[in-house]
């Protein structure tokens, strides 16, 4: 990749500063110090780098600053890559870390072709993912609010006789319960109203998701994935929003590794030792797959929801979904009978479920962004 006609530029990007370093080919790495964060500062840096070589390649670490700088440089016609910070090689004895050294290290790694780059979604895909994550955050807030109320009742020795599943009977009991102390009653009402507010927010965001999903380019894949047991609308939307274009994975094994569902390994010589899953990659998508995998504890069955959802699906999708049920339910039972912990068995089922997700979505989703 590297030659004298290429200048490699490493950027250490922060909210209020950008530190740059570069090298022309395999020449000495030169530090430029802080270059500024405004557009005109970036333009000045680009002009300076263009004067040194015909090809300019930028790289910086993926982080909280998002993809704005990458998109700006791409619009100006430059190659710009985002690398995964957790996969950057570091010297074990190196105890000095500064912005200048980080930028220089990125230059050396880039020209040696030893960086792992992350996928940059287009702006429309990222906007839809923002909506999905807002819905996910609302669900987490609702879960925490419910737990706070349960803890409050437990402290005061108040117990519900039935199942506290937050359905109509449980919520009706909460609305009618009264504490003898007025101050405790005020606190109780505030906890209960917080739950109602968060529940309303979840319902509002889910309605917006259902309204926006048909306008998204991956909507055919969303519908196809709902043929799988445990993958309903919200799970299918969340998976595709986090993973994006599945055609960038050449095989389902690559997707499994990207999701962190493959076993970790520490082998040497004749000793082979495999451990827990790596938990690398996208934690949101991995959590959704694990939640979907729990439905395969039960015998294979095509529920009424799946029957209604698969009426418009291709025959191949319906058949693959049924094969997935037969295979994954059998897989779970065999692992449990072998003495595996249920969580270990579910992780294995989620890993194999990923393969079916990759196969079905590949055949349903487009390979290029809509114009």
Secondary structure, DSSP 8 states (H G I E B T S, - for coil): ---TTEEEEEEEE-SS-EEEEEEETTS--EEEEE--SSHHHHHHHHHHHHTT-SEEEEEEE--TTTTHHHHHHHHTT-EEEEE-GGGS---TT-----HHHHHHHHHHHHHTT---B-----HHHHHHHHHHHHHHHHHHHHHHHHHHHHHHHHHTT---SS----SHHHHHHHHH---SSHHHHHHHHHHHHHHHHHHHHHHHHHHHHHHHHTTSTTHHHHHHHTTSTT--HHHHHHHHHHH--GGG-SSHHHHHHHTT-SEEE--BTTB--EEEE---S-HHHHHHHHHHHGGGGS-----HHHHHHTTTS-HHHHHHHHHHHHHHHHHHHHHHHTT--HHHHHHHHHHHHHHHHHHHHHHHS-SS---
